[in-house]
Amino acid sequence: MFRHRNAAAGDKMTRSMGLPFAALVALALWSVPAAEAMQPGGPTNYIIDNETVQAARTGDDKALKAALVKGVSPNESGADRIPMLVLAVGNGHLSTVQLLLDNGADPDRRAPDGTTPLSLAALAGRAAIAEALLAAGANPDRPGANREVPLLIATRARHAAVVELLIRYDVDVYATDVTGRSALDLAEESHFSEIANLLRNAGA
């Protein structure tokens, strides 16, 4: 009843402005400053509709732990279906990532676009987070968005520390992208000598 009255009032107001109610809502959301809407470094298409999900995104471990103790799943996601673990990785919150993993979060759980926690850590060069994921059982060869494996992602982004870490976890150094190029091919083409040497020493 309350929602219907509000919606009716909104329709009346927006008719007087010559705008549909939905357009006004969209305008209001668009006008929120980017700094308030999202921290840099994380997925850009999530919807904040859940306090627990928001806690994971912002690194509020106290609030997140309280929710987990109450029985909230560590694999919870918002309306956009982006897992909390992906949000925590994307925003660089190592302690939050570890908290979720310690409470049973799936380290390989994908976002709707195919992004995995490990592929996102590889892209951002977050070696400590990548190691936490791998120690928790993340598959080093599981493809992320665009079907690229973390090794290729880390190589393209020139994150030698992540490449070295993946090699320690027995990554497939022969994996190729859609064009048939391996990580070594990519490193040599871009003159990433440190990464190329790591891959050669690993048998690539």
RABEL-V902105 format. One record per pair of residues at least 12 apart in sequence whose C-alpha atoms are under 10 Angstrom apart, sorted by the first residue. I is the first residue (numbers start at 1). J is the second residue. D is the distance in Angstrom with one decimal. If there is no record, write none. Layout:
# RABEL-V902105
I,J,D ; I,J,D
This chain:
# RABEL-V902105
7,21,8.1 ; 8,21,9.3 ; 9,21,9.6 ; 10,22,9.4 ; 10,24,9.0 ; 10,25,9.6 ; 11,24,9.7 ; 38,57,8.9 ; 38,58,8.9 ; 38,91,9.5 ; 39,57,8.6 ; 39,58,7.9 ; 39,90,9.5 ; 39,91,7.0 ; 40,90,8.6 ; 40,91,7.0 ; 40,92,9.7 ; 41,87,9.5 ; 41,89,9.0 ; 41,90,5.6 ; 41,91,5.3 ; 41,92,7.5 ; 41,120,9.8 ; 41,124,7.8 ; 42,57,8.3 ; 42,86,8.3 ; 42,87,6.2 ; 42,88,8.0 ; 42,89,7.6 ; 42,90,3.9 ; 42,91,4.9 ; 42,92,8.1 ; 42,120,8.8 ; 42,124,9.4 ; 43,57,9.7 ; 43,82,8.5 ; 43,86,8.2 ; 43,87,6.8 ; 43,88,9.9 ; 43,89,9.6 ; 43,90,6.4 ; 43,91,8.3 ; 43,111,9.5 ; 43,115,9.6 ; 43,120,9.3 ; 44,87,9.9 ; 44,90,9.8 ; 45,80,7.6 ; 45,82,8.9 ; 46,77,9.4 ; 46,78,7.3 ; 46,79,7.7 ; 46,80,5.5 ; 46,81,8.0 ; 46,82,6.8 ; 46,83,9.9 ; 46,87,8.9 ; 47,77,9.7 ; 47,78,6.4 ; 47,79,6.3 ; 47,80,6.0 ; 47,81,9.1 ; 47,82,9.0 ; 48,77,9.8 ; 48,78,6.8 ; 48,79,8.0 ; 48,80,8.9 ; 49,77,9.4 ; 49,78,6.1 ; 49,79,6.8 ; 49,80,9.3 ; 50,76,9.4 ; 50,77,8.2 ; 50,78,6.2 ; 50,79,8.4 ; 51,63,8.6 ; 51,64,8.7 ; 51,67,9.1 ; 51,78,9.4 ; 52,64,5.8 ; 52,65,9.2 ; 52,66,9.2 ; 52,67,6.5 ; 52,68,8.7 ; 52,72,8.2 ; 52,73,9.8 ; 52,74,9.6 ; 52,76,8.1 ; 52,77,8.8 ; 52,78,9.0 ; 52,84,8.4 ; 53,67,9.9 ; 53,74,9.6 ; 53,75,9.7 ; 53,76,7.0 ; 53,77,6.2 ; 53,78,6.3 ; 53,79,10.0 ; 53,82,9.2 ; 53,83,8.1 ; 53,84,5.7 ; 53,85,9.3 ; 53,87,8.2 ; 53,88,9.3 ; 54,77,9.6 ; 54,78,8.7 ; 54,84,8.4 ; 54,87,8.9 ; 54,88,9.6 ; 55,67,9.4 ; 55,84,8.8 ; 55,87,9.8 ; 55,88,9.0 ; 55,96,9.0 ; 56,74,9.7 ; 56,76,9.8 ; 56,77,9.8 ; 56,83,9.4 ; 56,84,5.7 ; 56,85,7.4 ; 56,86,9.2 ; 56,87,6.7 ; 56,88,5.5 ; 56,89,9.3 ; 56,91,9.2 ; 56,93,8.3 ; 56,96,6.5 ; 56,97,8.3 ; 56,99,9.6 ; 56,100,8.6 ; 57,83,9.9 ; 57,84,6.9 ; 57,85,8.5 ; 57,86,8.6 ; 57,87,5.0 ; 57,88,5.0 ; 57,89,8.4 ; 57,90,8.1 ; 57,91,6.6 ; 57,92,9.2 ; 57,93,8.1 ; 57,96,8.7 ; 57,97,10.0 ; 58,87,8.5 ; 58,88,7.4 ; 58,91,7.4 ; 58,92,9.4 ; 58,93,7.8 ; 58,96,9.0 ; 59,87,9.4 ; 59,88,6.8 ; 59,89,9.9 ; 59,91,8.1 ; 59,92,8.6 ; 59,93,5.6 ; 59,94,8.5 ; 59,95,7.7 ; 59,96,5.7 ; 59,97,8.8 ; 60,88,10.0 ; 60,93,9.2 ; 60,95,9.6 ; 60,96,7.6 ; 61,93,9.4 ; 61,95,7.5 ; 61,96,5.9 ; 61,97,9.5 ; 61,99,7.6 ; 61,100,9.4 ; 62,96,9.6 ; 64,96,8.2 ; 64,99,8.5 ; 64,100,8.7 ; 65,96,9.2 ; 65,99,7.5 ; 65,100,8.6 ; 65,103,9.1 ; 68,99,9.5 ; 68,100,8.6 ; 68,103,7.6 ; 69,103,9.3 ; 73,100,9.3 ; 73,103,8.6 ; 73,104,8.4 ; 73,105,7.9 ; 74,99,8.9 ; 74,100,5.6 ; 74,101,7.8 ; 74,102,9.2 ; 74,103,6.4 ; 74,104,6.3 ; 74,105,4.9 ; 74,106,8.0 ; 75,100,8.2 ; 75,101,9.6 ; 75,103,9.5 ; 75,104,8.1 ; 75,105,5.4 ; 75,106,6.7 ; 75,107,9.4 ; 75,109,8.0 ; 76,105,8.9 ; 77,111,9.2 ; 80,111,8.7 ; 80,112,7.9 ; 81,110,9.1 ; 81,111,6.6 ; 81,112,6.6 ; 81,113,10.0 ; 82,109,9.2 ; 82,110,7.6 ; 82,111,4.7 ; 82,112,6.6 ; 82,113,9.0 ; 82,114,10.0 ; 82,115,9.1 ; 82,116,9.9 ; 83,105,9.2 ; 83,106,9.3 ; 83,109,7.2 ; 83,110,7.3 ; 83,111,6.3 ; 83,112,9.2 ; 83,116,9.4 ; 83,117,9.0 ; 84,96,9.4 ; 84,97,8.7 ; 84,100,8.1 ; 84,105,8.7 ; 84,109,9.7 ; 84,111,9.6 ; 84,117,9.7 ; 85,97,6.1 ; 85,98,9.2 ; 85,99,9.6 ; 85,100,6.7 ; 85,101,8.1 ; 85,105,7.2 ; 85,106,8.2 ; 85,107,7.6 ; 85,108,9.4 ; 85,109,8.2 ; 85,110,9.4 ; 85,111,9.7 ; 85,116,9.1 ; 85,117,6.6 ; 85,133,9.8 ; 86,107,8.9 ; 86,108,9.5 ; 86,109,8.1 ; 86,110,7.8 ; 86,111,7.2 ; 86,115,7.9 ; 86,116,6.8 ; 86,117,4.9 ; 86,118,8.6 ; 86,119,9.6 ; 86,120,7.5 ; 86,121,9.1 ; 87,111,9.4 ; 87,117,8.4 ; 87,120,9.6 ; 88,100,9.0 ; 88,117,8.7 ; 88,129,9.7 ; 89,116,9.6 ; 89,117,6.2 ; 89,118,8.3 ; 89,119,9.8 ; 89,120,7.0 ; 89,121,6.3 ; 89,124,9.1 ; 89,126,8.4 ; 89,129,7.0 ; 89,130,8.8 ; 89,133,9.6 ; 90,117,7.9 ; 90,118,10.0 ; 90,120,6.4 ; 90,121,7.1 ; 90,123,9.5 ; 90,124,7.8 ; 90,126,9.3 ; 90,129,10.0 ; 91,120,10.0 ; 91,121,9.7 ; 91,124,9.5 ; 92,121,8.4 ; 92,124,8.7 ; 92,125,9.9 ; 92,126,7.3 ; 92,128,9.6 ; 92,129,7.7 ; 93,126,9.9 ; 93,129,8.1 ; 94,126,9.0 ; 94,128,7.4 ; 94,129,5.7 ; 94,130,9.4 ; 94,132,8.2 ; 95,129,8.9 ; 95,132,9.8 ; 96,129,9.9 ; 97,117,9.4 ; 97,129,7.3 ; 97,130,9.9 ; 97,132,7.8 ; 97,133,8.1 ; 98,129,8.3 ; 98,132,6.7 ; 98,133,8.2 ; 98,136,9.0 ; 101,132,8.3 ; 101,133,7.7 ; 101,135,9.7 ; 101,136,6.8 ; 101,137,9.7 ; 102,136,8.4 ; 104,136,9.1 ; 105,133,10.0 ; 105,136,9.2 ; 106,133,9.3 ; 106,136,8.7 ; 106,137,8.7 ; 106,138,8.1 ; 107,132,9.3 ; 107,133,5.9 ; 107,134,8.0 ; 107,135,9.6 ; 107,136,6.8 ; 107,137,6.7 ; 107,138,5.1 ; 107,139,8.2 ; 108,133,8.5 ; 108,134,9.6 ; 108,136,9.8 ; 108,137,8.3 ; 108,138,5.5 ; 108,139,6.8 ; 108,140,9.4 ; 108,142,7.6 ; 108,143,9.7 ; 108,144,9.5 ; 109,138,9.2 ; 110,142,10.0 ; 110,143,9.7 ; 110,144,7.7 ; 110,145,9.0 ; 111,144,9.0 ; 111,145,8.8 ; 112,145,9.1 ; 113,144,8.3 ; 113,145,5.9 ; 113,146,8.3 ; 114,143,7.8 ; 114,144,5.1 ; 114,145,4.4 ; 114,146,7.3 ; 114,147,7.6 ; 114,148,9.7 ; 115,142,9.9 ; 115,143,8.0 ; 115,144,4.4 ; 115,145,4.7 ; 115,146,8.5 ; 115,147,9.0 ; 115,148,9.5 ; 116,138,9.3 ; 116,139,9.9 ; 116,142,8.0 ; 116,143,7.6 ; 116,144,5.3 ; 116,145,7.6 ; 116,149,9.7 ; 116,150,9.1 ; 117,129,9.0 ; 117,130,8.1 ; 117,133,7.6 ; 117,138,8.5 ; 117,144,8.5 ; 117,150,9.8 ; 118,130,5.8 ; 118,131,9.0 ; 118,132,9.5 ; 118,133,6.6 ; 118,134,7.9 ; 118,138,7.2 ; 118,139,8.3 ; 118,140,7.5 ; 118,141,9.5 ; 118,142,8.4 ; 118,143,9.2 ; 118,144,8.1 ; 118,149,9.2 ; 118,150,6.7 ; 118,151,9.9 ; 119,140,8.8 ; 119,141,9.5 ; 119,142,8.2 ; 119,143,7.3 ; 119,144,5.4 ; 119,145,7.9 ; 119,148,8.2 ; 119,149,6.9 ; 119,150,4.8 ; 119,151,8.4 ; 119,152,9.4 ; 119,153,7.0 ; 119,154,8.2 ; 120,144,7.9 ; 120,145,9.1 ; 120,150,8.1 ; 120,153,8.7 ; 120,154,9.4 ; 121,133,9.1 ; 121,150,8.4 ; 121,153,9.5 ; 121,154,8.6 ; 121,162,8.4 ; 122,149,9.3 ; 122,150,5.7 ; 122,151,7.5 ; 122,152,8.9 ; 122,153,6.1 ; 122,154,4.8 ; 122,155,8.6 ; 122,156,9.7 ; 122,157,8.0 ; 122,158,9.6 ; 122,159,7.4 ; 122,160,9.9 ; 122,161,9.5 ; 122,162,6.2 ; 122,163,8.2 ; 122,166,9.4 ; 123,150,7.8 ; 123,151,9.5 ; 123,152,9.4 ; 123,153,5.7 ; 123,154,5.6 ; 123,155,8.9 ; 123,156,8.4 ; 123,157,6.2 ; 123,158,9.0 ; 123,159,8.0 ; 123,162,9.2 ; 124,153,9.4 ; 124,154,8.2 ; 124,157,7.9 ; 124,158,9.9 ; 124,159,8.2 ; 124,162,9.5 ; 125,153,9.6 ; 125,154,7.0 ; 125,155,9.9 ; 125,157,7.7 ; 125,158,8.2 ; 125,159,5.4 ; 125,160,8.4 ; 125,161,7.6 ; 125,162,6.3 ; 125,163,9.3 ; 126,154,9.8 ; 126,159,8.6 ; 126,161,8.6 ; 126,162,7.3 ; 127,159,8.5 ; 127,160,9.3 ; 127,161,6.2 ; 127,162,5.1 ; 127,163,8.9 ; 127,164,9.3 ; 127,165,7.3 ; 127,166,9.4 ; 128,161,9.4 ; 128,162,8.7 ; 128,165,9.4 ; 129,162,9.7 ; 130,150,9.8 ; 130,161,10.0 ; 130,162,7.3 ; 130,165,8.0 ; 130,166,8.6 ; 131,162,8.5 ; 131,165,7.1 ; 131,166,8.5 ; 131,169,9.2 ; 134,165,9.1 ; 134,166,8.4 ; 134,169,7.5 ; 135,169,9.0 ; 138,169,9.9 ; 139,166,9.9 ; 139,169,9.1 ; 139,170,10.0 ; 139,171,8.7 ; 140,165,9.7 ; 140,166,6.5 ; 140,167,9.0 ; 140,169,7.0 ; 140,170,7.8 ; 140,171,5.6 ; 140,172,8.1 ; 141,166,9.0 ; 141,169,9.8 ; 141,170,9.1 ; 141,171,6.1 ; 141,172,6.6 ; 141,173,9.4 ; 141,175,8.3 ; 142,171,9.8 ; 146,177,9.3 ; 146,178,9.0 ; 147,177,8.0 ; 147,178,8.2 ; 148,175,9.1 ; 148,176,8.2 ; 148,177,6.2 ; 148,178,8.2 ; 149,171,9.5 ; 149,172,9.3 ; 149,175,7.6 ; 149,176,8.4 ; 149,177,8.1 ; 149,183,9.8 ; 150,162,8.8 ; 150,163,8.5 ; 150,166,8.1 ; 150,171,9.0 ; 150,175,9.9 ; 151,163,6.0 ; 151,164,9.4 ; 151,165,9.6 ; 151,166,6.8 ; 151,167,8.5 ; 151,171,7.5 ; 151,172,8.2 ; 151,173,7.6 ; 151,174,9.7 ; 151,175,8.1 ; 151,176,9.5 ; 151,182,9.2 ; 151,183,6.7 ; 151,184,10.0 ; 152,173,9.1 ; 152,174,10.0 ; 152,175,7.9 ; 152,176,7.6 ; 152,177,7.3 ; 152,181,9.2 ; 152,182,7.3 ; 152,183,5.3 ; 152,184,9.0 ; 152,185,9.9 ; 152,186,7.9 ; 152,187,9.4 ; 153,177,9.7 ; 153,183,8.7 ; 154,166,9.3 ; 154,183,8.9 ; 154,195,9.6 ; 155,182,9.7 ; 155,183,6.2 ; 155,184,8.4 ; 155,185,9.8 ; 155,186,7.0 ; 155,187,6.5 ; 155,190,9.6 ; 155,192,8.4 ; 155,195,7.1 ; 155,196,9.0 ; 155,199,10.0 ; 156,183,8.0 ; 156,186,6.8 ; 156,187,7.4 ; 156,190,8.5 ; 156,192,9.3 ; 158,186,10.0 ; 158,187,8.2 ; 158,190,9.2 ; 158,192,7.1 ; 158,194,9.2 ; 158,195,7.5 ; 159,192,9.8 ; 159,194,9.8 ; 159,195,8.1 ; 160,192,8.9 ; 160,193,9.8 ; 160,194,6.9 ; 160,195,5.5 ; 160,196,9.3 ; 160,198,8.2 ; 161,194,9.9 ; 161,195,8.8 ; 161,198,9.9 ; 162,195,9.8 ; 163,183,9.4 ; 163,195,7.1 ; 163,196,9.9 ; 163,198,7.8 ; 163,199,8.2 ; 164,194,9.9 ; 164,195,8.0 ; 164,198,6.7 ; 164,199,8.3 ; 164,202,9.3 ; 167,198,8.3 ; 167,199,8.0 ; 167,201,9.8 ; 167,202,7.0 ; 168,202,9.1 ; 170,202,9.2 ; 171,202,9.7 ; 172,202,9.8 ; 172,204,9.0 ; 173,199,7.0 ; 173,200,9.2 ; 173,202,7.5 ; 173,203,7.6 ; 173,204,5.7 ; 174,199,9.5 ; 174,203,8.9 ; 174,204,6.3 ; 175,204,9.7 ; 182,204,8.6 ; 183,195,8.8 ; 183,196,8.1 ; 183,199,7.7 ; 183,204,8.5 ; 184,196,5.6 ; 184,197,8.7 ; 184,198,9.1 ; 184,199,6.2 ; 184,200,7.5 ; 184,204,6.7 ; 185,199,10.0 ; 185,204,9.6 ; 187,199,8.9
